[in-house]
Amino acid sequence: MAYVVTEACIRCKYMECVEICPVACFAAGEVMLVIDPTECIDCGLCEPACPANAIFHETDPRTQEWQSINASHAAIWPKIARKGAPINDADAWNGRPGKAELFSGKPAGAA
């Protein structure tokens, strides 16, 4: 079992979850984070730490379309173990619905 980052992370990328994760199972994309399901130990610490309320257990129906995105992109995006800066206008995007169309497959730091 694992936790899954969903579309609420898009354009926010706060990273409090990264700071609290005991196994460094997060990977960073251009506009969001993902969790590597092969590394996640199902501890649940990340879920309440997320200010965007973007992380849910994989049994939650809200994760269904994001499970494969987390798995595939965690395999190619850079792993991160420390909190970085959120996206500049993260607060303006936090809580906005319908952000899935803004997903980018580019890794963090890509030109």
N, CA, C and O atoms as CSV, one atom per row, in Angstrom:
chain,resi,resn,atom,element,x,y,z
A,1,MET,N,N,0.833,-1.187,0.000
A,1,MET,CA,C,0.000,0.000,0.000
A,1,MET,C,C,0.879,1.253,0.000
A,1,MET,O,O,2.032,1.223,0.428
A,2,ALA,N,N,0.312,2.334,-0.483
A,2,ALA,CA,C,1.078,3.576,-0.576
A,2,ALA,C,C,0.137,4.773,-0.529
A,2,ALA,O,O,-1.083,4.648,-0.634
A,3,TYR,N,N,0.740,5.906,-0.372
A,3,TYR,CA,C,0.015,7.175,-0.475
A,3,TYR,C,C,0.246,7.745,-1.860
A,3,TYR,O,O,1.227,7.409,-2.525
A,4,VAL,N,N,-0.666,8.612,-2.293
A,4,VAL,CA,C,-0.656,9.115,-3.653
A,4,VAL,C,C,-0.845,10.633,-3.628
A,4,VAL,O,O,-1.693,11.149,-2.900
A,5,VAL,N,N,-0.047,11.338,-4.428
A,5,VAL,CA,C,-0.208,12.782,-4.584
A,5,VAL,C,C,-1.192,13.005,-5.736
A,5,VAL,O,O,-1.055,12.406,-6.802
A,6,THR,N,N,-2.175,13.862,-5.515
A,6,THR,CA,C,-3.215,14.115,-6.508
A,6,THR,C,C,-3.105,15.528,-7.077
A,6,THR,O,O,-2.185,16.273,-6.740
A,7,GLU,N,N,-4.042,15.886,-7.935
A,7,GLU,CA,C,-3.978,17.146,-8.665
A,7,GLU,C,C,-3.948,18.390,-7.786
A,7,GLU,O,O,-3.532,19.449,-8.254
A,8,ALA,N,N,-4.370,18.301,-6.542
A,8,ALA,CA,C,-4.335,19.479,-5.663
A,8,ALA,C,C,-2.912,19.998,-5.460
A,8,ALA,O,O,-2.728,21.156,-5.086
A,9,CYS,N,N,-1.914,19.165,-5.699
A,9,CYS,CA,C,-0.512,19.581,-5.581
A,9,CYS,C,C,-0.064,20.456,-6.751
A,9,CYS,O,O,0.876,21.241,-6.616
A,10,ILE,N,N,-0.721,20.327,-7.876
A,10,ILE,CA,C,-0.304,21.039,-9.084
A,10,ILE,C,C,-0.304,22.543,-8.851
A,10,ILE,O,O,-1.282,23.116,-8.372
A,11,ARG,N,N,0.810,23.165,-9.199
A,11,ARG,CA,C,1.045,24.611,-9.074
A,11,ARG,C,C,1.159,25.076,-7.620
A,11,ARG,O,O,1.161,26.278,-7.356
A,12,CYS,N,N,1.255,24.128,-6.670
A,12,CYS,CA,C,1.485,24.475,-5.262
A,12,CYS,C,C,2.871,23.958,-4.850
A,12,CYS,O,O,3.799,24.733,-4.622
A,13,LYS,N,N,2.980,22.623,-4.761
A,13,LYS,CA,C,4.270,21.991,-4.484
A,13,LYS,C,C,4.917,22.547,-3.208
A,13,LYS,O,O,6.072,22.973,-3.219
A,14,TYR,N,N,4.151,22.536,-2.111
A,14,TYR,CA,C,4.633,23.107,-0.846
A,14,TYR,C,C,5.796,22.355,-0.209
A,14,TYR,O,O,6.694,22.998,0.334
A,15,MET,N,N,5.820,21.064,-0.249
A,15,MET,CA,C,6.910,20.195,0.186
A,15,MET,C,C,7.046,19.936,1.681
A,15,MET,O,O,8.067,19.398,2.110
A,16,GLU,N,N,6.057,20.298,2.485
A,16,GLU,CA,C,6.103,19.896,3.895
A,16,GLU,C,C,6.114,18.372,4.018
A,16,GLU,O,O,6.691,17.820,4.955
A,17,CYS,N,N,5.483,17.715,3.082
A,17,CYS,CA,C,5.426,16.255,3.049
A,17,CYS,C,C,6.815,15.639,2.898
A,17,CYS,O,O,7.117,14.607,3.498
A,18,VAL,N,N,7.635,16.270,2.106
A,18,VAL,CA,C,8.992,15.779,1.854
A,18,VAL,C,C,9.807,15.815,3.142
A,18,VAL,O,O,10.548,14.883,3.457
A,19,GLU,N,N,9.655,16.893,3.865
A,19,GLU,CA,C,10.411,17.104,5.103
A,19,GLU,C,C,10.105,16.041,6.152
A,19,GLU,O,O,10.981,15.664,6.931
A,20,ILE,N,N,8.880,15.564,6.173
A,20,ILE,CA,C,8.442,14.644,7.224
A,20,ILE,C,C,8.583,13.168,6.838
A,20,ILE,O,O,8.511,12.294,7.702
A,21,CYS,N,N,8.782,12.890,5.564
A,21,CYS,CA,C,8.846,11.506,5.074
A,21,CYS,C,C,10.103,10.792,5.600
A,21,CYS,O,O,11.219,11.267,5.388
A,22,PRO,N,N,9.922,9.649,6.287
A,22,PRO,CA,C,11.092,8.941,6.833
A,22,PRO,C,C,11.881,8.129,5.809
A,22,PRO,O,O,12.979,7.665,6.116
A,23,VAL,N,N,11.345,7.945,4.594
A,23,VAL,CA,C,12.032,7.110,3.609
A,23,VAL,C,C,12.364,7.811,2.296
A,23,VAL,O,O,12.839,7.167,1.362
A,24,ALA,N,N,12.130,9.090,2.210
A,24,ALA,CA,C,12.452,9.870,1.005
A,24,ALA,C,C,11.865,9.241,-0.253
A,24,ALA,O,O,12.594,8.919,-1.191
A,25,CYS,N,N,10.544,9.066,-0.271
A,25,CYS,CA,C,9.888,8.428,-1.419
A,25,CYS,C,C,9.285,9.431,-2.400
A,25,CYS,O,O,8.537,9.042,-3.297
A,26,PHE,N,N,9.602,10.715,-2.239
A,26,PHE,CA,C,9.049,11.745,-3.121
A,26,PHE,C,C,9.974,12.029,-4.301
A,26,PHE,O,O,11.197,11.936,-4.196
A,27,ALA,N,N,9.356,12.374,-5.416
A,27,ALA,CA,C,10.082,12.812,-6.608
A,27,ALA,C,C,9.439,14.117,-7.056
A,27,ALA,O,O,8.242,14.334,-6.868
A,28,ALA,N,N,10.257,14.985,-7.655
A,28,ALA,CA,C,9.790,16.329,-7.998
A,28,ALA,C,C,9.660,16.537,-9.490
A,28,ALA,O,O,10.588,16.292,-10.262
A,29,GLY,N,N,8.478,16.996,-9.874
A,29,GLY,CA,C,8.227,17.398,-11.236
A,29,GLY,C,C,8.224,18.909,-11.329
A,29,GLY,O,O,8.402,19.607,-10.331
A,30,GLU,N,N,8.026,19.397,-12.512
A,30,GLU,CA,C,8.015,20.832,-12.755
A,30,GLU,C,C,6.930,21.540,-11.944
A,30,GLU,O,O,7.167,22.622,-11.406
A,31,VAL,N,N,5.735,20.937,-11.853
A,31,VAL,CA,C,4.621,21.608,-11.182
A,31,VAL,C,C,4.017,20.848,-10.013
A,31,VAL,O,O,3.088,21.348,-9.378
A,32,MET,N,N,4.518,19.651,-9.708
A,32,MET,CA,C,3.978,18.885,-8.578
A,32,MET,C,C,4.968,17.833,-8.112
A,32,MET,O,O,6.000,17.604,-8.744
A,33,LEU,N,N,4.645,17.214,-7.025
A,33,LEU,CA,C,5.423,16.101,-6.487
A,33,LEU,C,C,4.658,14.803,-6.729
A,33,LEU,O,O,3.451,14.823,-6.971
A,34,VAL,N,N,5.358,13.685,-6.662
A,34,VAL,CA,C,4.721,12.368,-6.699
A,34,VAL,C,C,5.392,11.488,-5.647
A,34,VAL,O,O,6.498,11.771,-5.187
A,35,ILE,N,N,4.700,10.426,-5.284
A,35,ILE,CA,C,5.229,9.448,-4.332
A,35,ILE,C,C,5.538,8.164,-5.078
A,35,ILE,O,O,4.724,7.679,-5.865
A,36,ASP,N,N,6.712,7.619,-4.828
A,36,ASP,CA,C,7.104,6.342,-5.418
A,36,ASP,C,C,6.433,5.229,-4.622
A,36,ASP,O,O,6.784,5.016,-3.461
A,37,PRO,N,N,5.475,4.510,-5.216
A,37,PRO,CA,C,4.764,3.481,-4.462
A,37,PRO,C,C,5.642,2.304,-4.051
A,37,PRO,O,O,5.282,1.554,-3.145
A,38,THR,N,N,6.779,2.135,-4.699
A,38,THR,CA,C,7.680,1.044,-4.313
A,38,THR,C,C,8.541,1.426,-3.115
A,38,THR,O,O,9.138,0.558,-2.478
A,39,GLU,N,N,8.607,2.715,-2.806
A,39,GLU,CA,C,9.410,3.193,-1.685
A,39,GLU,C,C,8.558,3.558,-0.465
A,39,GLU,O,O,9.034,3.490,0.668
A,40,CYS,N,N,7.299,3.947,-0.697
A,40,CYS,CA,C,6.409,4.383,0.375
A,40,CYS,C,C,6.182,3.237,1.366
A,40,CYS,O,O,5.909,2.106,0.963
A,41,ILE,N,N,6.298,3.538,2.661
A,41,ILE,CA,C,6.100,2.512,3.687
A,41,ILE,C,C,4.723,2.611,4.336
A,41,ILE,O,O,4.456,1.943,5.335
A,42,ASP,N,N,3.851,3.440,3.773
A,42,ASP,CA,C,2.466,3.531,4.230
A,42,ASP,C,C,2.356,4.051,5.666
A,42,ASP,O,O,1.460,3.649,6.407
A,43,CYS,N,N,3.267,4.943,6.054
A,43,CYS,CA,C,3.253,5.458,7.424
A,43,CYS,C,C,2.179,6.525,7.625
A,43,CYS,O,O,1.689,6.701,8.741
A,44,GLY,N,N,1.807,7.237,6.563
A,44,GLY,CA,C,0.749,8.234,6.650
A,44,GLY,C,C,1.159,9.597,7.161
A,44,GLY,O,O,0.303,10.468,7.311
A,45,LEU,N,N,2.418,9.815,7.430
A,45,LEU,CA,C,2.863,11.108,7.958
A,45,LEU,C,C,2.681,12.245,6.963
A,45,LEU,O,O,2.453,13.389,7.357
A,46,CYS,N,N,2.780,11.940,5.702
A,46,CYS,CA,C,2.695,12.969,4.669
A,46,CYS,C,C,1.299,13.556,4.505
A,46,CYS,O,O,1.152,14.743,4.215
A,47,GLU,N,N,0.289,12.739,4.686
A,47,GLU,CA,C,-1.086,13.180,4.416
A,47,GLU,C,C,-1.490,14.405,5.236
A,47,GLU,O,O,-1.924,15.395,4.647
A,48,PRO,N,N,-1.368,14.388,6.566
A,48,PRO,CA,C,-1.765,15.578,7.326
A,48,PRO,C,C,-0.778,16.737,7.201
A,48,PRO,O,O,-1.119,17.874,7.528
A,49,ALA,N,N,0.430,16.464,6.737
A,49,ALA,CA,C,1.450,17.520,6.596
A,49,ALA,C,C,1.246,18.371,5.349
A,49,ALA,O,O,1.832,19.448,5.242
A,50,CYS,N,N,0.434,17.917,4.410
A,50,CYS,CA,C,0.263,18.604,3.129
A,50,CYS,C,C,-0.701,19.787,3.258
A,50,CYS,O,O,-1.889,19.583,3.508
A,51,PRO,N,N,-0.207,21.024,3.092
A,51,PRO,CA,C,-1.079,22.195,3.188
A,51,PRO,C,C,-2.108,22.291,2.058
A,51,PRO,O,O,-3.106,23.000,2.187
A,52,ALA,N,N,-1.870,21.589,0.967
A,52,ALA,CA,C,-2.791,21.626,-0.170
A,52,ALA,C,C,-3.830,20.500,-0.112
A,52,ALA,O,O,-4.694,20.406,-0.983
A,53,ASN,N,N,-3.743,19.654,0.908
A,53,ASN,CA,C,-4.646,18.514,1.032
A,53,ASN,C,C,-4.651,17.699,-0.266
A,53,ASN,O,O,-5.704,17.383,-0.819
A,54,ALA,N,N,-3.456,17.374,-0.729
A,54,ALA,CA,C,-3.280,16.703,-2.016
A,54,ALA,C,C,-2.882,15.239,-1.903
A,54,ALA,O,O,-2.772,14.556,-2.922
A,55,ILE,N,N,-2.663,14.740,-0.697
A,55,ILE,CA,C,-2.158,13.379,-0.521
A,55,ILE,C,C,-3.217,12.528,0.172
A,55,ILE,O,O,-3.788,12.910,1.194
A,56,PHE,N,N,-3.459,11.345,-0.429
A,56,PHE,CA,C,-4.454,10.423,0.106
A,56,PHE,C,C,-3.930,9.001,-0.001
A,56,PHE,O,O,-3.054,8.709,-0.815
A,57,HIS,N,N,-4.477,8.115,0.833
A,57,HIS,CA,C,-4.114,6.709,0.758
A,57,HIS,C,C,-4.645,6.151,-0.561
A,57,HIS,O,O,-5.687,6.587,-1.050
A,58,GLU,N,N,-3.936,5.201,-1.124
A,58,GLU,CA,C,-4.310,4.660,-2.438
A,58,GLU,C,C,-5.692,4.006,-2.457
A,58,GLU,O,O,-6.244,3.782,-3.534
A,59,THR,N,N,-6.247,3.704,-1.323
A,59,THR,CA,C,-7.597,3.137,-1.284
A,59,THR,C,C,-8.674,4.217,-1.428
A,59,THR,O,O,-9.847,3.895,-1.620
A,60,ASP,N,N,-8.295,5.470,-1.341
A,60,ASP,CA,C,-9.240,6.582,-1.487
A,60,ASP,C,C,-9.580,6.741,-2.969
A,60,ASP,O,O,-8.669,6.799,-3.794
A,61,PRO,N,N,-10.848,6.812,-3.326
A,61,PRO,CA,C,-11.231,6.929,-4.745
A,61,PRO,C,C,-10.643,8.160,-5.445
A,61,PRO,O,O,-10.504,8.154,-6.668
A,62,ARG,N,N,-10.299,9.200,-4.707
A,62,ARG,CA,C,-9.726,10.404,-5.322
A,62,ARG,C,C,-8.342,10.162,-5.916
A,62,ARG,O,O,-7.834,11.001,-6.660
A,63,THR,N,N,-7.730,9.032,-5.598
A,63,THR,CA,C,-6.378,8.752,-6.096
A,63,THR,C,C,-6.361,7.936,-7.378
A,63,THR,O,O,-5.310,7.783,-8.000
A,64,GLN,N,N,-7.497,7.417,-7.774
A,64,GLN,CA,C,-7.529,6.436,-8.864
A,64,GLN,C,C,-6.769,6.871,-10.108
A,64,GLN,O,O,-5.900,6.133,-10.572
A,65,GLU,N,N,-7.062,8.035,-10.661
A,65,GLU,CA,C,-6.375,8.451,-11.887
A,65,GLU,C,C,-4.940,8.914,-11.639
A,65,GLU,O,O,-4.180,9.076,-12.593
A,66,TRP,N,N,-4.556,9.129,-10.390
A,66,TRP,CA,C,-3.217,9.637,-10.072
A,66,TRP,C,C,-2.234,8.545,-9.670
A,66,TRP,O,O,-1.031,8.797,-9.601
A,67,GLN,N,N,-2.719,7.351,-9.408
A,67,GLN,CA,C,-1.822,6.259,-9.009
A,67,GLN,C,C,-0.794,5.948,-10.094
A,67,GLN,O,O,0.393,5.814,-9.798
A,68,SER,N,N,-1.227,5.834,-11.320
A,68,SER,CA,C,-0.290,5.505,-12.404
A,68,SER,C,C,0.654,6.675,-12.690
A,68,SER,O,O,1.812,6.464,-13.050
A,69,ILE,N,N,0.166,7.894,-12.532
A,69,ILE,CA,C,1.030,9.074,-12.729
A,69,ILE,C,C,2.117,9.101,-11.668
A,69,ILE,O,O,3.279,9.360,-11.982
A,70,ASN,N,N,1.755,8.835,-10.407
A,70,ASN,CA,C,2.758,8.795,-9.353
A,70,ASN,C,C,3.795,7.716,-9.637
A,70,ASN,O,O,4.997,7.966,-9.547
A,71,ALA,N,N,3.334,6.526,-9.977
A,71,ALA,CA,C,4.258,5.405,-10.208
A,71,ALA,C,C,5.188,5.657,-11.388
A,71,ALA,O,O,6.399,5.458,-11.283
A,72,SER,N,N,4.628,6.091,-12.504
A,72,SER,CA,C,5.467,6.257,-13.696
A,72,SER,C,C,6.432,7.438,-13.571
A,72,SER,O,O,7.577,7.348,-14.014
A,73,HIS,N,N,5.988,8.527,-12.982
A,73,HIS,CA,C,6.852,9.702,-12.897
A,73,HIS,C,C,7.847,9.615,-11.749
A,73,HIS,O,O,8.916,10.222,-11.817
A,74,ALA,N,N,7.519,8.877,-10.700
A,74,ALA,CA,C,8.485,8.673,-9.615
A,74,ALA,C,C,9.709,7.919,-10.122
A,74,ALA,O,O,10.807,8.064,-9.584
A,75,ALA,N,N,9.511,7.120,-11.156
A,75,ALA,CA,C,10.615,6.344,-11.725
A,75,ALA,C,C,11.561,7.201,-12.560
A,75,ALA,O,O,12.701,6.802,-12.796
A,76,ILE,N,N,11.108,8.373,-13.011
A,76,ILE,CA,C,11.960,9.183,-13.897
A,76,ILE,C,C,12.282,10.583,-13.370
A,76,ILE,O,O,13.248,11.202,-13.816
A,77,TRP,N,N,11.493,11.082,-12.435
A,77,TRP,CA,C,11.776,12.402,-11.867
A,77,TRP,C,C,12.815,12.286,-10.763
A,77,TRP,O,O,12.968,11.218,-10.170
A,78,PRO,N,N,13.537,13.377,-10.475
A,78,PRO,CA,C,14.559,13.318,-9.416
A,78,PRO,C,C,13.933,13.127,-8.032
A,78,PRO,O,O,12.939,13.764,-7.685
A,79,LYS,N,N,14.541,12.239,-7.262
A,79,LYS,CA,C,14.108,12.011,-5.883
A,79,LYS,C,C,14.513,13.221,-5.044
A,79,LYS,O,O,15.563,13.823,-5.269
A,80,ILE,N,N,13.674,13.564,-4.082
A,80,ILE,CA,C,14.009,14.664,-3.182
A,80,ILE,C,C,13.799,14.221,-1.743
A,80,ILE,O,O,12.893,13.439,-1.454
A,81,ALA,N,N,14.630,14.717,-0.850
A,81,ALA,CA,C,14.542,14.358,0.559
A,81,ALA,C,C,14.475,15.593,1.461
A,81,ALA,O,O,14.324,15.477,2.677
A,82,ARG,N,N,14.588,16.764,0.854
A,82,ARG,CA,C,14.525,18.004,1.631
A,82,ARG,C,C,13.491,18.949,1.048
A,82,ARG,O,O,13.248,18.990,-0.158
A,83,LYS,N,N,12.904,19.693,1.939
A,83,LYS,CA,C,11.907,20.676,1.516
A,83,LYS,C,C,12.580,21.784,0.724
A,83,LYS,O,O,13.608,22.321,1.137
A,84,GLY,N,N,12.001,22.114,-0.399
A,84,GLY,CA,C,12.462,23.236,-1.201
A,84,GLY,C,C,11.413,24.326,-1.167
A,84,GLY,O,O,10.462,24.257,-0.388
A,85,ALA,N,N,11.579,25.308,-1.988
A,85,ALA,CA,C,10.621,26.412,-2.057
A,85,ALA,C,C,9.414,25.994,-2.882
A,85,ALA,O,O,9.562,25.325,-3.905
A,86,PRO,N,N,8.230,26.379,-2.451
A,86,PRO,CA,C,7.048,26.086,-3.275
A,86,PRO,C,C,7.061,26.945,-4.539
A,86,PRO,O,O,7.901,27.834,-4.683
A,87,ILE,N,N,6.153,26.683,-5.430
A,87,ILE,CA,C,6.005,27.506,-6.628
A,87,ILE,C,C,5.651,28.922,-6.181
A,87,ILE,O,O,4.886,29.097,-5.233
A,88,ASN,N,N,6.195,29.926,-6.851
A,88,ASN,CA,C,6.047,31.326,-6.430
A,88,ASN,C,C,4.619,31.742,-6.106
A,88,ASN,O,O,4.388,32.419,-5.104
A,89,ASP,N,N,3.669,31.353,-6.927
A,89,ASP,CA,C,2.282,31.760,-6.697
A,89,ASP,C,C,1.437,30.602,-6.141
A,89,ASP,O,O,0.245,30.495,-6.432
A,90,ALA,N,N,2.070,29.744,-5.342
A,90,ALA,CA,C,1.393,28.567,-4.801
A,90,ALA,C,C,0.130,28.916,-4.024
A,90,ALA,O,O,-0.893,28.248,-4.174
A,91,ASP,N,N,0.190,29.936,-3.212
A,91,ASP,CA,C,-0.978,30.280,-2.400
A,91,ASP,C,C,-2.179,30.660,-3.269
A,91,ASP,O,O,-3.322,30.392,-2.897
A,92,ALA,N,N,-1.931,31.273,-4.405
A,92,ALA,CA,C,-3.017,31.648,-5.316
A,92,ALA,C,C,-3.654,30.403,-5.956
A,92,ALA,O,O,-4.830,30.428,-6.320
A,93,TRP,N,N,-2.879,29.319,-6.092
A,93,TRP,CA,C,-3.386,28.097,-6.712
A,93,TRP,C,C,-3.938,27.103,-5.706
A,93,TRP,O,O,-4.695,26.207,-6.078
A,94,ASN,N,N,-3.572,27.245,-4.438
A,94,ASN,CA,C,-4.002,26.296,-3.406
A,94,ASN,C,C,-5.528,26.299,-3.292
A,94,ASN,O,O,-6.147,27.347,-3.113
A,95,GLY,N,N,-6.113,25.121,-3.398
A,95,GLY,CA,C,-7.548,24.958,-3.265
A,95,GLY,C,C,-8.343,25.111,-4.547
A,95,GLY,O,O,-9.550,24.870,-4.555
A,96,ARG,N,N,-7.693,25.506,-5.629
A,96,ARG,CA,C,-8.414,25.634,-6.904
A,96,ARG,C,C,-8.741,24.254,-7.458
A,96,ARG,O,O,-7.876,23.378,-7.485
A,97,PRO,N,N,-9.954,24.055,-7.891
A,97,PRO,CA,C,-10.311,22.766,-8.514
A,97,PRO,C,C,-9.888,22.740,-9.984
A,97,PRO,O,O,-9.569,23.771,-10.576
A,98,GLY,N,N,-9.896,21.546,-10.548
A,98,GLY,CA,C,-9.667,21.397,-11.987
A,98,GLY,C,C,-8.270,21.708,-12.468
A,98,GLY,O,O,-8.103,22.258,-13.557
A,99,LYS,N,N,-7.265,21.372,-11.688
A,99,LYS,CA,C,-5.897,21.679,-12.095
A,99,LYS,C,C,-5.232,20.559,-12.894
A,99,LYS,O,O,-4.089,20.711,-13.325
A,100,ALA,N,N,-5.919,19.447,-13.098
A,100,ALA,CA,C,-5.320,18.306,-13.794
A,100,ALA,C,C,-4.793,18.679,-15.175
A,100,ALA,O,O,-3.767,18.153,-15.606
A,101,GLU,N,N,-5.474,19.571,-15.865
A,101,GLU,CA,C,-5.026,19.964,-17.212
A,101,GLU,C,C,-3.699,20.718,-17.192
A,101,GLU,O,O,-3.076,20.891,-18.239
A,102,LEU,N,N,-3.259,21.166,-16.021
A,102,LEU,CA,C,-1.989,21.882,-15.891
A,102,LEU,C,C,-0.817,20.943,-15.575
A,102,LEU,O,O,0.321,21.387,-15.426
A,103,PHE,N,N,-1.109,19.651,-15.475
A,103,PHE,CA,C,-0.039,18.676,-15.203
A,103,PHE,C,C,1.040,18.744,-16.274
A,103,PHE,O,O,0.744,18.883,-17.461
A,104,SER,N,N,2.287,18.646,-15.844
A,104,SER,CA,C,3.425,18.599,-16.757
A,104,SER,C,C,4.243,17.361,-16.424
A,104,SER,O,O,4.508,17.082,-15.255
A,105,GLY,N,N,4.634,16.636,-17.428
A,105,GLY,CA,C,5.486,15.462,-17.236
A,105,GLY,C,C,6.954,15.785,-17.094
A,105,GLY,O,O,7.779,14.886,-16.932
A,106,LYS,N,N,7.294,17.080,-17.153
A,106,LYS,CA,C,8.702,17.481,-17.042
A,106,LYS,C,C,9.182,17.364,-15.603
A,106,LYS,O,O,8.426,17.637,-14.671
A,107,PRO,N,N,10.429,16.962,-15.419
A,107,PRO,CA,C,10.988,16.884,-14.074
A,107,PRO,C,C,11.290,18.275,-13.525
A,107,PRO,O,O,11.360,19.243,-14.283
A,108,ALA,N,N,11.463,18.373,-12.247
A,108,ALA,CA,C,11.850,19.638,-11.618
A,108,ALA,C,C,13.159,20.112,-12.228
A,108,ALA,O,O,14.065,19.315,-12.472
A,109,GLY,N,N,13.253,21.390,-12.468
A,109,GLY,CA,C,14.484,21.964,-13.008
A,109,GLY,C,C,14.656,21.821,-14.500
A,109,GLY,O,O,15.676,22.243,-15.045
A,110,ALA,N,N,13.681,21.236,-15.177
A,110,ALA,CA,C,13.790,21.061,-16.634
A,110,ALA,C,C,13.620,22.410,-17.330
A,110,ALA,O,O,12.849,23.259,-16.882
A,111,ALA,N,N,14.331,22.592,-18.403
A,111,ALA,CA,C,14.230,23.848,-19.153
A,111,ALA,C,C,13.091,23.788,-20.142
A,111,ALA,O,O,12.850,24.755,-20.865
